[in-house]
Amino acid sequence: MTESLFIAGDWGTTHLRLYLCRYVLDQPLNVLATQAGPGVSQVNGDFEQIFFDLVGDWLDKHGTMPVILSGMVGSNIGWQAAPYIDCPASAEQIVSGRTAFRARGIEFSIISGLRTINPLGAPDLMRGEELQLLGWMGAALDVKTETARLIVLPGTHNKWALVQRGKIETFVTALTGELYSLLQNHSMLIANTETADFSDHIFMQGVKVATTLESGQLLQALFTTRSRQVLGELSESHASSYLSGLLIGSDVVGSLALMEKQMGAIESVDLIGDSALSRCYQLALESVGVKAEVRDAVQIAMSGYEAVYLALYSLSGGSLPNSSAPKSSSPNSKGEIPL
Amino acid sequence: MTESLFIAGDWGTTHLRLYLCRYVLDQPLNVLATQAGPGVSQVNGDFEQIFFDLVGDWLDKHGTMPVILSGMVGSNIGWQAAPYIDCPASAEQIVSGRTAFRARGIEFSIISGLRTINPLGAPDLMRGEELQLLGWMGAALDVKTETARLIVLPGTHNKWALVQRGKIETFVTALTGELYSLLQNHSMLIANTETADFSDHIFMQGVKVATTLESGQLLQALFTTRSRQVLGELSESHASSYLSGLLIGSDVVGSLALMEKQMGAIESVDLIGDSALSRCYQLALESVGVKAEVRDAVQIAMSGYEAVYLALYSLSGGSLPNSSAPKSSSPNSKGEIPL
C-alpha cells in the first residue's frame, strides 16, 4: 500500500489550523479537509478535548492516523513542551527533537523549536517557522550544496534564516510585525486605522528614510509619521503605509547587514509568508538591490509536514504503515530518524 | 507696587496643573496654591467651565489676574489653537506668537508651539516643552553667547533641543517614551509589569547593546528582550530595565549623532524632566562620554511662566499692572514684546 493518511496542524498563539492529508508515493500531498480552532492563548488547558472535537468526524470515517503539530502548541503554554534544538540543525535533528505522546490511541508529534546565538551575539528563538524551513529544504534543490541561502519569513516576529549544506545555520528575529501592530493600533502616530489606504509610493518613502538612517535613528524617524501628518505632508490615510515602510525598511537594512557577516554578499533571498506582507518585503529588498522570490507559504508548510511525516513513518522506501494501524515501533524522540 | 499675581497652567494631553503665582521684583517666583484637573484628551469642549471651576476660589479671594497656559491646550484639540512658530526662534518670538483671548473678564495667553526641519531633514514639532526651554533660557547665564547647548527633555516624545545665541535653533523628537510604554504594556516582550524591579545593571546592559548596534538593528535587539527571558538569561522582573536601556541607549546614540552634525562635538547636555527618567538618560549619556546635568523640571517650568509673564506684563522695569486691573494695552500677538 503506497497511500496513507495523517493529520497536520499549525497550532499557533492565535489560531489552530488542521489539515487532513493524504500521502501517495510520488504524488503531491493532497489535503482532503481542513478545520480551524482556537489559538494556544485562548485554550484553558483542554487541548485534547478541543483537538478531538475538531477531528472526530475524520477519525470516525478513516480510523486512527498519526498527528503532526507545529507552533506554540509545543511551548510552555502549549499542550506538551517540545524542546528548542540548537543551530546549526539539520532536518533530521529537528525531527528527532520532537515531543511524541499518545492520546486516545493516536500518536502525536509536536515539532521542536530552534535556538541559536544570532549574528548580534544574542540568544534567539524560533517556534513554528522551522516547519516552513523544513518544507523549503525539502522543496529546494540546492540545500545540500555549499551555497548559503537566506530565507525571510515575514510575520509578527519576522525571521531571517540562513540555510547551508542542508542545515539551518542560524537566524535572527526582528520585532517588525508586532511593533507595526502596536503602533498602528495604540500610538499617536496613526489616528484612524479604518481610513488606511495602502500606497506603494508612500511605503517606499518610508523604506527610503529607514534605509538611509544611521544607527539609533529609528525612534526619531518614527515620530516623523506624526509630524508629517500635522504639517500636511502626509495624509491620515497614508500614515500606515509610511510607518510600514519605516519598519520594514529598517528590518531589511539591519538584518541584511547582520546576515552578510555570516554569508557574504547577498544577491537574492526567498520569502515565505502572507502574500501582502511578502510583497512589502520584496519591494523593500529590491530597493536595496536584493532580488526576492515570493514562495507559496501554504504549499511550503505542507511540504514541511510531508517531510516530517515521511521521516517518521516511511521507515523504508515505500513501506508505509497502514493509517489505521500506526507502527508501535515508530521512533521516539531519542531514536534515529531516517530522512 | 512691585508685587502681582498671575495663574500659570500646564494643560497637556493627560493632565492639567494650575499654579497661583506671586511675582515680587527681584525675588524667586512664589507658588501660593495649585490645582489639578483633566487633560485635553478628557475634556469635551468645555475648557472654560473646567478652568473657572478650578480657580473660582483664587479669583474670589484675589480678584482678576492674567492666565498663561502652555501645552496641548493650544493644539487643534485644545481650547484655542496657538500656531507653531518656526525655528530658529527667540524667546521674544515665541511669546509674540501666543494666542491671546478674554473669557469672563480674564486675559488668557496660550503659548505657541515650535516647528523645525530637524537634522534628519524631516519636519518636527514641539508643544509644551518650549515653555521649559523659555525657563532654561531665562535661567541660564550663557544663552546670549555663541556657545551652543543641547537640552534634553525626556518624556513620551523625547526632545533634543539645540539652543544658541538666545535662540532655539532646531530640535529632534524621538518616540522613546511612547514606544517604551506600548512595549511594556502590550507586547510579548514584557510578561508582567507588576513584578518589574528596576536594575541599573540590567538597564546598562540594554544601553550597551543599543549603543553598539549598526543601523537598522533596533528591531532585532528588541526581540532579545523576549529570547533572553525564555532562555533564562534575563529575569521577568528585569525585562523592563533591559527594554528601557535598549530604547534610551538607541535614542542617545542616534540623537547625539544627529545633533553633532549641527553643533560639533558634544561634551555635556542639560536634562529637564521627570527625575527618574532623567537619571536613566544621565546614565546612558555618561556611558558614551557625555556629561549630563539634571535640572529641576518644576523650577525650570516656573521660570518659563515667569519669563512669559514679565514679557507680557512688565512693560517697563518695575511698573507692573495691578493684579486686579489688567492693562488694556497689553500687547497682542502682533505687538512687540519687551523681554
Boltz contact constraints between the chains, C-beta under 6 A:
constraints:
  - contact:
      token1: [A, 120]
      token2: [B, 220]
      max_distance: 6.0
  - contact:
      token1: [A, 122]
      token2: [B, 224]
      max_distance: 6.0
  - contact:
      token1: [A, 123]
      token2: [B, 227]
      max_distance: 6.0
  - contact:
      token1: [A, 123]
      token2: [B, 228]
      max_distance: 6.0
  - contact:
      token1: [A, 123]
      token2: [B, 231]
      max_distance: 6.0
  - contact:
      token1: [A, 124]
      token2: [B, 227]
      max_distance: 6.0
  - contact:
      token1: [A, 125]
      token2: [B, 227]
      max_distance: 6.0
  - contact:
      token1: [A, 125]
      token2: [B, 230]
      max_distance: 6.0
  - contact:
      token1: [A, 172]
      token2: [B, 220]
      max_distance: 6.0
  - contact:
      token1: [A, 173]
      token2: [B, 223]
      max_distance: 6.0
  - contact:
      token1: [A, 174]
      token2: [B, 219]
      max_distance: 6.0
  - contact:
      token1: [A, 174]
      token2: [B, 220]
      max_distance: 6.0
  - contact:
      token1: [A, 175]
      token2: [B, 219]
      max_distance: 6.0
  - contact:
      token1: [A, 175]
      token2: [B, 222]
      max_distance: 6.0
  - contact:
      token1: [A, 175]
      token2: [B, 223]
      max_distance: 6.0
  - contact:
      token1: [A, 176]
      token2: [B, 219]
      max_distance: 6.0
  - contact:
      token1: [A, 178]
      token2: [B, 187]
      max_distance: 6.0
  - contact:
      token1: [A, 182]
      token2: [B, 182]
      max_distance: 6.0
  - contact:
      token1: [A, 182]
      token2: [B, 186]
      max_distance: 6.0
  - contact:
      token1: [A, 186]
      token2: [B, 182]
      max_distance: 6.0
  - contact:
      token1: [A, 187]
      token2: [B, 178]
      max_distance: 6.0
  - contact:
      token1: [A, 213]
      token2: [B, 215]
      max_distance: 6.0
  - contact:
      token1: [A, 214]
      token2: [B, 215]
      max_distance: 6.0
  - contact:
      token1: [A, 214]
      token2: [B, 257]
      max_distance: 6.0
  - contact:
      token1: [A, 215]
      token2: [B, 213]
      max_distance: 6.0
  - contact:
      token1: [A, 215]
      token2: [B, 214]
      max_distance: 6.0
  - contact:
      token1: [A, 215]
      token2: [B, 215]
      max_distance: 6.0
  - contact:
      token1: [A, 216]
      token2: [B, 250]
      max_distance: 6.0
  - contact:
      token1: [A, 216]
      token2: [B, 253]
      max_distance: 6.0
  - contact:
      token1: [A, 216]
      token2: [B, 254]
      max_distance: 6.0
  - contact:
      token1: [A, 217]
      token2: [B, 254]
      max_distance: 6.0
  - contact:
      token1: [A, 218]
      token2: [B, 218]
      max_distance: 6.0
  - contact:
      token1: [A, 219]
      token2: [B, 174]
      max_distance: 6.0
  - contact:
      token1: [A, 219]
      token2: [B, 175]
      max_distance: 6.0
  - contact:
      token1: [A, 219]
      token2: [B, 176]
      max_distance: 6.0
  - contact:
      token1: [A, 219]
      token2: [B, 250]
      max_distance: 6.0
  - contact:
      token1: [A, 219]
      token2: [B, 251]
      max_distance: 6.0
  - contact:
      token1: [A, 220]
      token2: [B, 120]
      max_distance: 6.0
  - contact:
      token1: [A, 220]
      token2: [B, 172]
      max_distance: 6.0
  - contact:
      token1: [A, 220]
      token2: [B, 174]
      max_distance: 6.0
  - contact:
      token1: [A, 222]
      token2: [B, 175]
      max_distance: 6.0
  - contact:
      token1: [A, 223]
      token2: [B, 173]
      max_distance: 6.0
  - contact:
      token1: [A, 223]
      token2: [B, 175]
      max_distance: 6.0
  - contact:
      token1: [A, 224]
      token2: [B, 122]
      max_distance: 6.0
  - contact:
      token1: [A, 227]
      token2: [B, 123]
      max_distance: 6.0
  - contact:
      token1: [A, 227]
      token2: [B, 124]
      max_distance: 6.0
  - contact:
      token1: [A, 227]
      token2: [B, 125]
      max_distance: 6.0
  - contact:
      token1: [A, 228]
      token2: [B, 123]
      max_distance: 6.0
  - contact:
      token1: [A, 230]
      token2: [B, 125]
      max_distance: 6.0
  - contact:
      token1: [A, 231]
      token2: [B, 123]
      max_distance: 6.0
  - contact:
      token1: [A, 250]
      token2: [B, 216]
      max_distance: 6.0
  - contact:
      token1: [A, 250]
      token2: [B, 219]
      max_distance: 6.0
  - contact:
      token1: [A, 251]
      token2: [B, 219]
      max_distance: 6.0
  - contact:
      token1: [A, 253]
      token2: [B, 216]
      max_distance: 6.0
  - contact:
      token1: [A, 254]
      token2: [B, 216]
      max_distance: 6.0
  - contact:
      token1: [A, 254]
      token2: [B, 217]
      max_distance: 6.0
  - contact:
      token1: [A, 257]
      token2: [B, 214]
      max_distance: 6.0
